[in-house]
């Protein structure tokens, strides 16, 4: 038992020494914040151990150096009235306050080697943080307004990002909610989508509605809005045209094939008789039975109904402000209606398995041309979705 306690003590001592060395290494490299965080983590577990003295001293030195460096940086940044400087000043003060909040619960920290309490100069940064935050908010607001004044899509989007950050810090700051709304509106690409039919064949109204229903395309995009019905108060930036140029519908076709089926099937059994009509016996004295077979035939007629439609066209992307086509993608789909069934004459027992499967079906009315075009629309929409998702507006 004593041996186990000794080993445990040695292990804890090695771990403590290792942490102290790592903390000192961070300190020598100028990584003061990492040195403080590591020391605080270890001291929070046991600040009164023999090994804590080195950690306390390292944390004390790192904290002083960090505060000195950061406050010198603040003095320099105060000479710069840019939003970047205002942001950094605010972040420095909030970070210093955070580090103090990690150290404060551990105080007092007594250094056994130096026989004194550690000296951490804890400062109330609340006033500095409030001033820095207000300066930062004003800088963000001013910078966002400057982007708004440039009047370009990307500038409005940058302004929206800044207003969003500002709102996260203080939601009721000035008129930021209205400004965010304006930045989003003016930064949005509005796309007008139309369907153009040059085929001479009527496209079903329900298919047109499906193709223009953008809620089903999974194109959620904060900066892009699609409309299939033009709104008078919106200046559209881009257009998408579904241009159908050809719809070819085949005639209704019926093809028939006939097959003869023959089989020899077992229908039962009978006793084997000798010449005198007596039942014959096997070597064990049992009656001999023989299988009875019958030849069966049937004639099978297999009917195949087919009708197809081929739809062809393009998806055209247009720059409405520039009055030009940006891109063009081919759009085509073929839909084939097919129904296969069978009838037979003769003995059903002669049919094959595939014949039995087909006789379960029967003739069905051919779909109308309108229905064929609509059915082709399912595949068209899949292809449209691929095109729209791969070629978004940004």
C-alpha angles and dihedrals in degrees: 000000000000089000091054092050090050092052091048091051091050091049092051090047091053092048091050092049091049092052091048091051092049091048091050090049091054088048094051090049092052093249091134097160093053090048091053094046093050093046093047091049092054096040092051088064095049121351094169100058123115091249094054095081094077092045092050092050092047092048091048093052094043092050093051093048092046093050092047092049094045095048091049087052090051091052089053095045093051087070089062118071095192123124089242091058092046090051093050094048090052092047092049094053094045091048093049089050090049093051090049089052089057093050100040097073090056095055132147095048112186117207108213094195096051092033093225142093117268115258112234113165100217110196131190103239096174095109093045090048092051092049093044092048093051091048090048092049091050091048091050091048093049093047092048091051090051089056091048090055092057090067100211125128095242091047092054089050092051089049090051090053090053093046089049091053090046091050091052089057096043118000096193097049110142111298096329094132091057091042091053090051092051093046091051093048096048092041093053123101109224113206124197113207123200137175117225119196115196097156101094088232122105114251111217112257092228090054090051090051091049093050092049095046101104095181087079098052097074092230097143105166126161093213101041130068123184123206127185091183116056118240115209096218094057128083104212118220101192140019134208118201124194098206113192110195105168138024114180118187120188124221119263107270130198119187124184131197126184128208133185115222123199130177141164110223134185111246101176142298142274138193118270110240131201125225091280094053095254123139109258122230131216124228091278094052096255123139112261115234126194130198119249117219133193130198111230130186138187138175116225125199114197115198124197120195116195138174128162141190129200119198120192135179146106141271107226124198114204136191100220094189093052094037095229141112113255101189144345130211127190116243121193139149138177124204122190124196112206132172124175124187138154142219127194141199121202132025114356090208090072093062123109123232092259089052091053090050093052098046088064088072132065143192115298127194114263114252116253121254089253092053091048092054090047092050089051087054091072091065091039091057092051090054091044090053090053092050095047095046093047094046107044126162114247 
